[in-house]
Amino acid sequence: MKKDTIIIGAGLVGSLLSIYLSKKGHKVKLYERRSDMRKEKIVAGRSINLALSDRGIKALEEVGIMEEIKKIAIPMHGRYIHNADGSTAYQPYGNDGQFINSVSRGELNKMLMNLAEANGAEIFFNEKCESINWKENKISFQHTANFLPTIINYQLFFGSDGAYSAARLNHQLQHDRFQYQQHYIDFGYKELTIPSGSNGEFLMEKNALHIWPRGNFMLIALPNIDGSFTCTLFFPFEGETSFASLDTKEKVKIFFEKTFADAADLIPTLEDDFFNNPTASLVTVKCFPWIRDNKFALIGDAAHAIVPFFGQGMNCGFEDCSVLNNLIGKHNDNWKNILEEYQILRKPDGDAIAQLALNNFIEMRDKVGDPKFLLQKKIEAAFSKKHPDKWTPAYAQVTFSPQIRYSDALKNSIKQEAIMQQVMALPDIENIWQTGEVEQMMLEKLLG
């Protein structure tokens, strides 16, 4: 039976979910706390450009909208490393033809809202979820501008309202065995902008994700379709080198010129942006259960917020929608079975990508400029090319292999890393890594 469906949160995941459900014949209404971003200028400051990869692309293709999304996406074929000594290096992400896509969060969200409405969904803005009556299937909202209350009934209800979800909070407070864990890392982020050149040209390599790894912190930059780059500084909150210590424009100027010299030259409004743009925190959220009876489920960041260091937050949320859609077909609209299997499948994967994202932060921040680490990646790539059925690098499993579950990718990566640590410990590995002995050792370890 097709249901009157409410989605709280008209962000990326909520908008995509509404498209899936509308195409299945459900009458969908989205309630969004914010105002309509399509009618306002997007303010720079805390967007973090997104890296759309194969899991997210698969979901967008399933609802037939990927061709539209391509209009605002820029392929990035690898990492462009800016070392502290001024040298640079390029690291391809995968095999030839494999890439991730830089997309503006705001532009993508606006496009998904338009497509949601085109598919029959209704969106109500400035509506803040105040409370949920789970027994009577009613949600109370208050309009953030005129403060008028609204009470609506639902038959099916999804919470897709992000890491600080009001739907999840109401679910949690009225559930006697709800498990909840949140973890903030000691790093925050601040957005900066490298503008385009005088003729709209890109001032750095266009088709790459740029990284300035500096051990305990890093700067990254992703391209935008207007020729600019959105930069994000991931930086400690406190300490000798931190947001707290860079408390004057002069200190910021000196620090950037010393630490990110080539980037500093390209950010004309650096000091003003540093103090005008907010410093935001980074949280991982794990919780359980995600569902309630046959009527409610958390989805996307509301169920499993993760740090952005594997570029998988959006992709994971889009994959939630794809999995849910497949289960609707499998269980023929039996929502008790749909939601139960959705939770069984996605909870382990949400936990796994949270761990993988934290691991990748260390790799991006500390290791991408380390010669020994680069050699390890070269050995893995050569072995994988020779034995593609036996070894897929962890990054490729997560980013380019939607048929591999996140939870399996985590297990595989732990096993592979243990093997590589033994390989890298071999005497004179720099000179013997291409020998048959090393290859045979890796094959034996995989079978062991």
Order of alpha helices (4+ residues) and beta strands (2+ residues): beta-alpha-beta-beta-alpha-alpha-beta-beta-beta-beta-alpha-beta-beta-beta-beta-beta-alpha-beta-beta-beta-beta-alpha-alpha-alpha-beta-beta-beta-alpha-alpha-alpha-alpha-alpha-alpha-alpha-alpha
